[in-house]
Amino acid sequence: MKKAYLIALFVLLFSVTLVSCGGISKDKAVDIALKSIGTSKVYVQKWEVELDKSTSPAVYKVTTWREGKYIISVDSKSGEVVKTDYFPEN
């Protein structure tokens, strides 16, 4: 009986850990970032994405070029666009 409680407790803790680790994928971050600037993967030739863990919460930094350079920061947990920087072409 005691063993069954320990197993149930372990399963519960493991489940909570998995749920709290959830977040969006790199592909989803790219889609969100591009949509925020009014485009999609079909219309941009190049993009780069990296997970920046130096911030809390961590953000995906999506860089793309479309009539200039965009760097869009997307919250890795919620998918919310946190910041957009635009550098026009010279």
Gaussian input, Z-matrix of N, CA and C with variables (Angstrom, degrees):
# hf/3-21g

backbone

0 1
 N
 C     1     B1
 C     2     B2     1     A1
 N     3     B3     2     A2     1     D1
 C     4     B4     3     A3     2     D2
 C     5     B5     4     A4     3     D3
 N     6     B6     5     A5     4     D4
 C     7     B7     6     A6     5     D5
 C     8     B8     7     A7     6     D6
 N     9     B9     8     A8     7     D7
 C    10    B10     9     A9     8     D8
 C    11    B11    10    A10     9     D9
 N    12    B12    11    A11    10    D10
 C    13    B13    12    A12    11    D11
 C    14    B14    13    A13    12    D12
 N    15    B15    14    A14    13    D13
 C    16    B16    15    A15    14    D14
 C    17    B17    16    A16    15    D15
 N    18    B18    17    A17    16    D16
 C    19    B19    18    A18    17    D17
 C    20    B20    19    A19    18    D18
 N    21    B21    20    A20    19    D19
 C    22    B22    21    A21    20    D20
 C    23    B23    22    A22    21    D21
 N    24    B24    23    A23    22    D22
 C    25    B25    24    A24    23    D23
 C    26    B26    25    A25    24    D24
 N    27    B27    26    A26    25    D25
 C    28    B28    27    A27    26    D26
 C    29    B29    28    A28    27    D27
 N    30    B30    29    A29    28    D28
 C    31    B31    30    A30    29    D29
 C    32    B32    31    A31    30    D30
 N    33    B33    32    A32    31    D31
 C    34    B34    33    A33    32    D32
 C    35    B35    34    A34    33    D33
 N    36    B36    35    A35    34    D34
 C    37    B37    36    A36    35    D35
 C    38    B38    37    A37    36    D36
 N    39    B39    38    A38    37    D37
 C    40    B40    39    A39    38    D38
 C    41    B41    40    A40    39    D39
 N    42    B42    41    A41    40    D40
 C    43    B43    42    A42    41    D41
 C    44    B44    43    A43    42    D42
 N    45    B45    44    A44    43    D43
 C    46    B46    45    A45    44    D44
 C    47    B47    46    A46    45    D45
 N    48    B48    47    A47    46    D46
 C    49    B49    48    A48    47    D47
 C    50    B50    49    A49    48    D48
 N    51    B51    50    A50    49    D49
 C    52    B52    51    A51    50    D50
 C    53    B53    52    A52    51    D51
 N    54    B54    53    A53    52    D52
 C    55    B55    54    A54    53    D53
 C    56    B56    55    A55    54    D54
 N    57    B57    56    A56    55    D55
 C    58    B58    57    A57    56    D56
 C    59    B59    58    A58    57    D57
 N    60    B60    59    A59    58    D58
 C    61    B61    60    A60    59    D59
 C    62    B62    61    A61    60    D60
 N    63    B63    62    A62    61    D61
 C    64    B64    63    A63    62    D62
 C    65    B65    64    A64    63    D63
 N    66    B66    65    A65    64    D64
 C    67    B67    66    A66    65    D65
 C    68    B68    67    A67    66    D66
 N    69    B69    68    A68    67    D67
 C    70    B70    69    A69    68    D68
 C    71    B71    70    A70    69    D69
 N    72    B72    71    A71    70    D70
 C    73    B73    72    A72    71    D71
 C    74    B74    73    A73    72    D72
 N    75    B75    74    A74    73    D73
 C    76    B76    75    A75    74    D74
 C    77    B77    76    A76    75    D75
 N    78    B78    77    A77    76    D76
 C    79    B79    78    A78    77    D77
 C    80    B80    79    A79    78    D78
 N    81    B81    80    A80    79    D79
 C    82    B82    81    A81    80    D80
 C    83    B83    82    A82    81    D81
 N    84    B84    83    A83    82    D82
 C    85    B85    84    A84    83    D83
 C    86    B86    85    A85    84    D84
 N    87    B87    86    A86    85    D85
 C    88    B88    87    A87    86    D86
 C    89    B89    88    A88    87    D87
 N    90    B90    89    A89    88    D88
 C    91    B91    90    A90    89    D89
 C    92    B92    91    A91    90    D90
 N    93    B93    92    A92    91    D91
 C    94    B94    93    A93    92    D92
 C    95    B95    94    A94    93    D93
 N    96    B96    95    A95    94    D94
 C    97    B97    96    A96    95    D95
 C    98    B98    97    A97    96    D96
 N    99    B99    98    A98    97    D97
 C   100   B100    99    A99    98    D98
 C   101   B101   100   A100    99    D99
 N   102   B102   101   A101   100   D100
 C   103   B103   102   A102   101   D101
 C   104   B104   103   A103   102   D102
 N   105   B105   104   A104   103   D103
 C   106   B106   105   A105   104   D104
 C   107   B107   106   A106   105   D105
 N   108   B108   107   A107   106   D106
 C   109   B109   108   A108   107   D107
 C   110   B110   109   A109   108   D108
 N   111   B111   110   A110   109   D109
 C   112   B112   111   A111   110   D110
 C   113   B113   112   A112   111   D111
 N   114   B114   113   A113   112   D112
 C   115   B115   114   A114   113   D113
 C   116   B116   115   A115   114   D114
 N   117   B117   116   A116   115   D115
 C   118   B118   117   A117   116   D116
 C   119   B119   118   A118   117   D117
 N   120   B120   119   A119   118   D118
 C   121   B121   120   A120   119   D119
 C   122   B122   121   A121   120   D120
 N   123   B123   122   A122   121   D121
 C   124   B124   123   A123   122   D122
 C   125   B125   124   A124   123   D123
 N   126   B126   125   A125   124   D124
 C   127   B127   126   A126   125   D125
 C   128   B128   127   A127   126   D126
 N   129   B129   128   A128   127   D127
 C   130   B130   129   A129   128   D128
 C   131   B131   130   A130   129   D129
 N   132   B132   131   A131   130   D130
 C   133   B133   132   A132   131   D131
 C   134   B134   133   A133   132   D132
 N   135   B135   134   A134   133   D133
 C   136   B136   135   A135   134   D134
 C   137   B137   136   A136   135   D135
 N   138   B138   137   A137   136   D136
 C   139   B139   138   A138   137   D137
 C   140   B140   139   A139   138   D138
 N   141   B141   140   A140   139   D139
 C   142   B142   141   A141   140   D140
 C   143   B143   142   A142   141   D141
 N   144   B144   143   A143   142   D142
 C   145   B145   144   A144   143   D143
 C   146   B146   145   A145   144   D144
 N   147   B147   146   A146   145   D145
 C   148   B148   147   A147   146   D146
 C   149   B149   148   A148   147   D147
 N   150   B150   149   A149   148   D148
 C   151   B151   150   A150   149   D149
 C   152   B152   151   A151   150   D150
 N   153   B153   152   A152   151   D151
 C   154   B154   153   A153   152   D152
 C   155   B155   154   A154   153   D153
 N   156   B156   155   A155   154   D154
 C   157   B157   156   A156   155   D155
 C   158   B158   157   A157   156   D156
 N   159   B159   158   A158   157   D157
 C   160   B160   159   A159   158   D158
 C   161   B161   160   A160   159   D159
 N   162   B162   161   A161   160   D160
 C   163   B163   162   A162   161   D161
 C   164   B164   163   A163   162   D162
 N   165   B165   164   A164   163   D163
 C   166   B166   165   A165   164   D164
 C   167   B167   166   A166   165   D165
 N   168   B168   167   A167   166   D166
 C   169   B169   168   A168   167   D167
 C   170   B170   169   A169   168   D168
 N   171   B171   170   A170   169   D169
 C   172   B172   171   A171   170   D170
 C   173   B173   172   A172   171   D171
 N   174   B174   173   A173   172   D172
 C   175   B175   174   A174   173   D173
 C   176   B176   175   A175   174   D174
 N   177   B177   176   A176   175   D175
 C   178   B178   177   A177   176   D176
 C   179   B179   178   A178   177   D177
 N   180   B180   179   A179   178   D178
 C   181   B181   180   A180   179   D179
 C   182   B182   181   A181   180   D180
 N   183   B183   182   A182   181   D181
 C   184   B184   183   A183   182   D182
 C   185   B185   184   A184   183   D183
 N   186   B186   185   A185   184   D184
 C   187   B187   186   A186   185   D185
 C   188   B188   187   A187   186   D186
 N   189   B189   188   A188   187   D187
 C   190   B190   189   A189   188   D188
 C   191   B191   190   A190   189   D189
 N   192   B192   191   A191   190   D190
 C   193   B193   192   A192   191   D191
 C   194   B194   193   A193   192   D192
 N   195   B195   194   A194   193   D193
 C   196   B196   195   A195   194   D194
 C   197   B197   196   A196   195   D195
 N   198   B198   197   A197   196   D196
 C   199   B199   198   A198   197   D197
 C   200   B200   199   A199   198   D198
 N   201   B201   200   A200   199   D199
 C   202   B202   201   A201   200   D200
 C   203   B203   202   A202   201   D201
 N   204   B204   203   A203   202   D202
 C   205   B205   204   A204   203   D203
 C   206   B206   205   A205   204   D204
 N   207   B207   206   A206   205   D205
 C   208   B208   207   A207   206   D206
 C   209   B209   208   A208   207   D207
 N   210   B210   209   A209   208   D208
 C   211   B211   210   A210   209   D209
 C   212   B212   211   A211   210   D210
 N   213   B213   212   A212   211   D211
 C   214   B214   213   A213   212   D212
 C   215   B215   214   A214   213   D213
 N   216   B216   215   A215   214   D214
 C   217   B217   216   A216   215   D215
 C   218   B218   217   A217   216   D216
 N   219   B219   218   A218   217   D217
 C   220   B220   219   A219   218   D218
 C   221   B221   220   A220   219   D219
 N   222   B222   221   A221   220   D220
 C   223   B223   222   A222   221   D221
 C   224   B224   223   A223   222   D222
 N   225   B225   224   A224   223   D223
 C   226   B226   225   A225   224   D224
 C   227   B227   226   A226   225   D225
 N   228   B228   227   A227   226   D226
 C   229   B229   228   A228   227   D227
 C   230   B230   229   A229   228   D228
 N   231   B231   230   A230   229   D229
 C   232   B232   231   A231   230   D230
 C   233   B233   232   A232   231   D231
 N   234   B234   233   A233   232   D232
 C   235   B235   234   A234   233   D233
 C   236   B236   235   A235   234   D234
 N   237   B237   236   A236   235   D235
 C   238   B238   237   A237   236   D236
 C   239   B239   238   A238   237   D237
 N   240   B240   239   A239   238   D238
 C   241   B241   240   A240   239   D239
 C   242   B242   241   A241   240   D240
 N   243   B243   242   A242   241   D241
 C   244   B244   243   A243   242   D242
 C   245   B245   244   A244   243   D243
 N   246   B246   245   A245   244   D244
 C   247   B247   246   A246   245   D245
 C   248   B248   247   A247   246   D246
 N   249   B249   248   A248   247   D247
 C   250   B250   249   A249   248   D248
 C   251   B251   250   A250   249   D249
 N   252   B252   251   A251   250   D250
 C   253   B253   252   A252   251   D251
 C   254   B254   253   A253   252   D252
 N   255   B255   254   A254   253   D253
 C   256   B256   255   A255   254   D254
 C   257   B257   256   A256   255   D255
 N   258   B258   257   A257   256   D256
 C   259   B259   258   A258   257   D257
 C   260   B260   259   A259   258   D258
 N   261   B261   260   A260   259   D259
 C   262   B262   261   A261   260   D260
 C   263   B263   262   A262   261   D261
 N   264   B264   263   A263   262   D262
 C   265   B265   264   A264   263   D263
 C   266   B266   265   A265   264   D264
 N   267   B267   266   A266   265   D265
 C   268   B268   267   A267   266   D266
 C   269   B269   268   A268   267   D267

   B1=1.4547
   B2=1.5275
   B3=1.3484
   B4=1.4472
   B5=1.5335
   B6=1.3296
   B7=1.4565
   B8=1.5410
   B9=1.3171
   B10=1.4598
   B11=1.5313
   B12=1.3264
   B13=1.4648
   B14=1.5264
   B15=1.3152
   B16=1.4599
   B17=1.5284
   B18=1.3104
   B19=1.4692
   B20=1.5274
   B21=1.3145
   B22=1.4646
   B23=1.5297
   B24=1.3146
   B25=1.4525
   B26=1.5270
   B27=1.3161
   B28=1.4626
   B29=1.5293
   B30=1.3167
   B31=1.4650
   B32=1.5335
   B33=1.3125
   B34=1.4583
   B35=1.5242
   B36=1.3164
   B37=1.4620
   B38=1.5264
   B39=1.3118
   B40=1.4610
   B41=1.5304
   B42=1.3185
   B43=1.4646
   B44=1.5241
   B45=1.3178
   B46=1.4573
   B47=1.5222
   B48=1.3105
   B49=1.4604
   B50=1.5175
   B51=1.3100
   B52=1.4626
   B53=1.5219
   B54=1.3106
   B55=1.4625
   B56=1.5237
   B57=1.3135
   B58=1.4633
   B59=1.5177
   B60=1.3171
   B61=1.4611
   B62=1.5161
   B63=1.3046
   B64=1.4522
   B65=1.5089
   B66=1.2842
   B67=1.4546
   B68=1.5115
   B69=1.3057
   B70=1.4593
   B71=1.5260
   B72=1.3070
   B73=1.4626
   B74=1.5273
   B75=1.3351
   B76=1.4638
   B77=1.5207
   B78=1.3245
   B79=1.4683
   B80=1.5232
   B81=1.3251
   B82=1.4655
   B83=1.5286
   B84=1.3370
   B85=1.4606
   B86=1.5294
   B87=1.3296
   B88=1.4673
   B89=1.5214
   B90=1.3302
   B91=1.4653
   B92=1.5264
   B93=1.3313
   B94=1.4634
   B95=1.5252
   B96=1.3337
   B97=1.4669
   B98=1.5205
   B99=1.3207
   B100=1.4615
   B101=1.5296
   B102=1.3092
   B103=1.4663
   B104=1.5320
   B105=1.3329
   B106=1.4671
   B107=1.5247
   B108=1.3437
   B109=1.4697
   B110=1.5271
   B111=1.3219
   B112=1.4542
   B113=1.5132
   B114=1.3243
   B115=1.4661
   B116=1.5230
   B117=1.3274
   B118=1.4642
   B119=1.5238
   B120=1.3157
   B121=1.4677
   B122=1.5251
   B123=1.3047
   B124=1.4618
   B125=1.5258
   B126=1.3267
   B127=1.4623
   B128=1.5330
   B129=1.3093
   B130=1.4681
   B131=1.5195
   B132=1.3145
   B133=1.4626
   B134=1.5209
   B135=1.3151
   B136=1.4562
   B137=1.5196
   B138=1.3114
   B139=1.4571
   B140=1.5156
   B141=1.3157
   B142=1.4620
   B143=1.5223
   B144=1.3150
   B145=1.4607
   B146=1.5261
   B147=1.3238
   B148=1.4649
   B149=1.5199
   B150=1.3237
   B151=1.4594
   B152=1.5202
   B153=1.3164
   B154=1.4608
   B155=1.5208
   B156=1.3246
   B157=1.4652
   B158=1.5241
   B159=1.3327
   B160=1.4655
   B161=1.5239
   B162=1.3270
   B163=1.4621
   B164=1.5231
   B165=1.3107
   B166=1.4581
   B167=1.5202
   B168=1.3009
   B169=1.4697
   B170=1.5272
   B171=1.3117
   B172=1.4523
   B173=1.5286
   B174=1.3307
   B175=1.4545
   B176=1.5195
   B177=1.3212
   B178=1.4551
   B179=1.5219
   B180=1.3296
   B181=1.4587
   B182=1.5190
   B183=1.3117
   B184=1.4652
   B185=1.5186
   B186=1.3226
   B187=1.4626
   B188=1.5126
   B189=1.3254
   B190=1.4589
   B191=1.5190
   B192=1.3102
   B193=1.4504
   B194=1.5173
   B195=1.3295
   B196=1.4609
   B197=1.5170
   B198=1.3203
   B199=1.4629
   B200=1.5215
   B201=1.2985
   B202=1.4541
   B203=1.5206
   B204=1.3061
   B205=1.4665
   B206=1.5254
   B207=1.3188
   B208=1.4629
   B209=1.5215
   B210=1.3294
   B211=1.4628
   B212=1.5230
   B213=1.3264
   B214=1.4591
   B215=1.5226
   B216=1.3212
   B217=1.4614
   B218=1.5283
   B219=1.3434
   B220=1.4652
   B221=1.5288
   B222=1.3202
   B223=1.4621
   B224=1.5269
   B225=1.3237
   B226=1.4702
   B227=1.5272
   B228=1.3025
   B229=1.4736
   B230=1.5207
   B231=1.3503
   B232=1.4681
   B233=1.5257
   B234=1.3359
   B235=1.4536
   B236=1.5251
   B237=1.3127
   B238=1.4642
   B239=1.5284
   B240=1.3375
   B241=1.4589
   B242=1.5219
   B243=1.3263
   B244=1.4562
   B245=1.5246
   B246=1.3350
   B247=1.4572
   B248=1.5198
   B249=1.3210
   B250=1.4677
   B251=1.5227
   B252=1.3275
   B253=1.4567
   B254=1.5157
   B255=1.3435
   B256=1.4600
   B257=1.5180
   B258=1.3298
   B259=1.4488
   B260=1.5278
   B261=1.3426
   B262=1.4542
   B263=1.5256
   B264=1.3350
   B265=1.4581
   B266=1.5242
   B267=1.3081
   B268=1.4779
   B269=1.4899
   A1=110.37
   A2=116.54
   A3=121.15
   A4=110.20
   A5=116.16
   A6=121.52
   A7=110.41
   A8=116.54
   A9=120.66
   A10=110.78
   A11=117.94
   A12=121.38
   A13=111.28
   A14=116.74
   A15=120.15
   A16=111.25
   A17=116.08
   A18=120.11
   A19=110.11
   A20=117.05
   A21=120.94
   A22=110.54
   A23=117.36
   A24=121.33
   A25=110.64
   A26=117.07
   A27=121.32
   A28=110.84
   A29=116.97
   A30=121.15
   A31=110.62
   A32=117.28
   A33=121.67
   A34=110.86
   A35=117.76
   A36=121.28
   A37=111.46
   A38=116.83
   A39=121.25
   A40=110.51
   A41=116.88
   A42=121.32
   A43=111.52
   A44=117.12
   A45=121.43
   A46=110.29
   A47=117.69
   A48=122.04
   A49=110.83
   A50=117.94
   A51=120.91
   A52=111.72
   A53=117.06
   A54=120.93
   A55=110.40
   A56=117.80
   A57=120.48
   A58=112.25
   A59=118.71
   A60=122.09
   A61=112.35
   A62=117.75
   A63=121.50
   A64=112.44
   A65=115.18
   A66=121.42
   A67=108.11
   A68=115.42
   A69=119.34
   A70=110.14
   A71=115.53
   A72=121.17
   A73=110.19
   A74=116.06
   A75=120.36
   A76=110.62
   A77=116.69
   A78=120.28
   A79=111.47
   A80=116.50
   A81=120.83
   A82=110.40
   A83=117.07
   A84=121.06
   A85=111.15
   A86=116.37
   A87=120.57
   A88=109.89
   A89=117.14
   A90=120.96
   A91=111.32
   A92=117.10
   A93=121.94
   A94=110.05
   A95=116.91
   A96=121.19
   A97=111.22
   A98=116.60
   A99=119.54
   A100=111.32
   A101=116.54
   A102=119.75
   A103=110.65
   A104=116.69
   A105=120.25
   A106=112.58
   A107=117.45
   A108=120.05
   A109=111.31
   A110=115.80
   A111=120.71
   A112=115.57
   A113=116.87
   A114=119.62
   A115=110.05
   A116=116.54
   A117=122.03
   A118=108.65
   A119=116.64
   A120=122.04
   A121=112.24
   A122=117.13
   A123=121.95
   A124=110.90
   A125=117.53
   A126=121.92
   A127=114.82
   A128=118.10
   A129=119.51
   A130=108.80
   A131=115.60
   A132=119.84
   A133=112.07
   A134=116.75
   A135=119.33
   A136=110.44
   A137=114.96
   A138=121.11
   A139=107.79
   A140=114.89
   A141=122.48
   A142=107.34
   A143=115.83
   A144=119.46
   A145=109.22
   A146=115.18
   A147=120.46
   A148=108.78
   A149=115.38
   A150=121.29
   A151=108.15
   A152=116.80
   A153=122.60
   A154=108.23
   A155=116.06
   A156=121.00
   A157=112.42
   A158=117.34
   A159=119.77
   A160=112.11
   A161=116.77
   A162=120.86
   A163=109.45
   A164=115.48
   A165=119.29
   A166=108.54
   A167=119.56
   A168=127.12
   A169=110.71
   A170=115.63
   A171=121.29
   A172=109.92
   A173=116.15
   A174=120.58
   A175=109.88
   A176=114.37
   A177=120.27
   A178=106.36
   A179=116.57
   A180=121.01
   A181=107.41
   A182=114.71
   A183=121.55
   A184=107.60
   A185=116.08
   A186=121.82
   A187=108.32
   A188=115.50
   A189=120.71
   A190=109.13
   A191=115.09
   A192=121.15
   A193=108.44
   A194=115.29
   A195=122.58
   A196=106.91
   A197=116.09
   A198=120.84
   A199=110.13
   A200=116.68
   A201=124.41
   A202=109.11
   A203=116.41
   A204=121.92
   A205=109.77
   A206=115.67
   A207=122.53
   A208=109.17
   A209=115.60
   A210=121.44
   A211=105.69
   A212=115.21
   A213=121.13
   A214=108.52
   A215=116.91
   A216=122.49
   A217=108.86
   A218=115.33
   A219=121.86
   A220=108.69
   A221=116.90
   A222=122.21
   A223=109.32
   A224=116.99
   A225=120.85
   A226=112.98
   A227=118.02
   A228=121.16
   A229=111.60
   A230=115.90
   A231=119.68
   A232=113.90
   A233=117.36
   A234=120.08
   A235=112.87
   A236=117.15
   A237=121.67
   A238=110.09
   A239=116.64
   A240=120.72
   A241=107.46
   A242=115.95
   A243=122.35
   A244=111.38
   A245=116.23
   A246=120.18
   A247=109.48
   A248=115.98
   A249=121.53
   A250=108.50
   A251=115.61
   A252=121.38
   A253=107.91
   A254=116.27
   A255=121.29
   A256=108.82
   A257=115.92
   A258=122.80
   A259=107.77
   A260=117.65
   A261=120.25
   A262=112.29
   A263=115.02
   A264=120.37
   A265=108.22
   A266=116.13
   A267=120.28
   A268=111.22
   D1=-45.37
   D2=179.88
   D3=-63.76
   D4=-36.56
   D5=179.85
   D6=-64.64
   D7=-38.77
   D8=179.08
   D9=-63.41
   D10=-39.51
   D11=177.26
   D12=-64.98
   D13=-40.60
   D14=179.07
   D15=-64.79
   D16=-40.96
   D17=178.06
   D18=-64.93
   D19=-43.76
   D20=179.06
   D21=-62.50
   D22=-41.25
   D23=178.52
   D24=-64.15
   D25=-42.77
   D26=178.05
   D27=-61.07
   D28=-45.86
   D29=179.57
   D30=-61.80
   D31=-42.24
   D32=178.82
   D33=-62.48
   D34=-47.75
   D35=179.97
   D36=-63.75
   D37=-40.41
   D38=178.43
   D39=-63.61
   D40=-41.94
   D41=178.98
   D42=-63.51
   D43=-43.92
   D44=179.03
   D45=-62.97
   D46=-39.76
   D47=178.47
   D48=-62.94
   D49=-43.72
   D50=179.73
   D51=-64.55
   D52=-41.19
   D53=-179.05
   D54=-66.52
   D55=-40.61
   D56=-177.66
   D57=-71.87
   D58=-18.74
   D59=178.86
   D60=-86.08
   D61=-2.19
   D62=-176.14
   D63=-64.80
   D64=157.99
   D65=178.87
   D66=-178.81
   D67=-171.20
   D68=-179.46
   D69=-95.96
   D70=158.30
   D71=178.98
   D72=-85.00
   D73=168.60
   D74=176.19
   D75=-60.84
   D76=-42.45
   D77=-179.86
   D78=-60.72
   D79=-42.03
   D80=178.77
   D81=-65.56
   D82=-39.27
   D83=178.02
   D84=-61.50
   D85=-41.44
   D86=178.17
   D87=-62.75
   D88=-46.57
   D89=179.49
   D90=-58.71
   D91=-44.77
   D92=-179.76
   D93=-64.20
   D94=-45.59
   D95=-178.28
   D96=-62.64
   D97=-46.87
   D98=-178.86
   D99=-65.65
   D100=-39.09
   D101=177.95
   D102=-62.82
   D103=-35.30
   D104=-178.34
   D105=-66.30
   D106=-22.88
   D107=177.25
   D108=-104.69
   D109=11.38
   D110=172.70
   D111=81.75
   D112=31.83
   D113=178.90
   D114=-146.03
   D115=-174.74
   D116=178.10
   D117=-146.80
   D118=176.24
   D119=-179.11
   D120=-58.47
   D121=-27.75
   D122=-179.19
   D123=-64.12
   D124=-33.27
   D125=-171.50
   D126=-102.08
   D127=-2.79
   D128=176.50
   D129=-114.06
   D130=143.64
   D131=-177.45
   D132=-84.01
   D133=-30.45
   D134=-173.52
   D135=-148.25
   D136=143.34
   D137=171.66
   D138=-150.49
   D139=155.20
   D140=176.46
   D141=-130.54
   D142=148.71
   D143=178.71
   D144=-142.13
   D145=138.15
   D146=176.01
   D147=-143.38
   D148=149.98
   D149=178.43
   D150=-91.81
   D151=118.46
   D152=179.25
   D153=-98.20
   D154=105.06
   D155=-178.28
   D156=-89.96
   D157=1.62
   D158=-178.82
   D159=-76.52
   D160=-12.33
   D161=177.70
   D162=-103.48
   D163=163.15
   D164=176.66
   D165=-128.60
   D166=115.00
   D167=-0.88
   D168=-73.95
   D169=163.86
   D170=178.57
   D171=-62.13
   D172=149.19
   D173=179.26
   D174=-127.91
   D175=148.22
   D176=168.71
   D177=-86.33
   D178=129.18
   D179=174.40
   D180=-102.33
   D181=111.73
   D182=-178.91
   D183=-103.14
   D184=122.80
   D185=178.43
   D186=-112.66
   D187=132.78
   D188=178.08
   D189=-146.37
   D190=160.53
   D191=-179.41
   D192=-119.72
   D193=121.02
   D194=178.21
   D195=-155.56
   D196=99.43
   D197=-174.44
   D198=54.35
   D199=40.92
   D200=-176.26
   D201=129.34
   D202=-174.23
   D203=-177.81
   D204=-109.35
   D205=131.18
   D206=175.48
   D207=-113.59
   D208=138.01
   D209=169.23
   D210=-124.41
   D211=113.42
   D212=-175.72
   D213=-114.09
   D214=124.83
   D215=178.47
   D216=-97.46
   D217=124.47
   D218=-177.70
   D219=-119.74
   D220=125.25
   D221=178.30
   D222=-57.30
   D223=125.29
   D224=-174.82
   D225=-72.27
   D226=-17.18
   D227=178.67
   D228=-92.05
   D229=-53.40
   D230=-172.12
   D231=-92.91
   D232=-22.00
   D233=-176.51
   D234=83.50
   D235=8.73
   D236=-179.90
   D237=-79.23
   D238=137.78
   D239=174.99
   D240=-74.02
   D241=119.48
   D242=-176.09
   D243=-91.21
   D244=-37.60
   D245=-175.16
   D246=-157.77
   D247=145.03
   D248=174.52
   D249=-131.65
   D250=124.08
   D251=175.02
   D252=-112.10
   D253=137.51
   D254=179.57
   D255=-127.22
   D256=132.12
   D257=177.96
   D258=-122.44
   D259=105.52
   D260=-176.59
   D261=-64.40
   D262=157.29
   D263=175.89
   D264=-68.28
   D265=149.98
   D266=178.88
   D267=-79.76

